[in-house]
Amino acid sequence: MLKSWGEVLLKREHLEVLKVPLAEAVEMVMRGEINANSSAHLILKVARMIEMTRSL
């Protein structure tokens, strides 16, 4: 079994780690390419936090 950040992945699960710019990750969420709820939520939350910080 693979382990990632304390989580155990089952043999039927697939984990692919990509390093992409945040703007591209947001677009991937919006296109449905990233559909794991926790990952999508975090990507959109960070993008929003950065956007709010820049507007101060």
Buried (B, 14 or more C-beta within 10 A) or exposed (E): EEEEEEEEEEEEEEEEEEEEEEEEBBBBBEEEEBEEEEEBEBBBEEBEEEEEEEEE
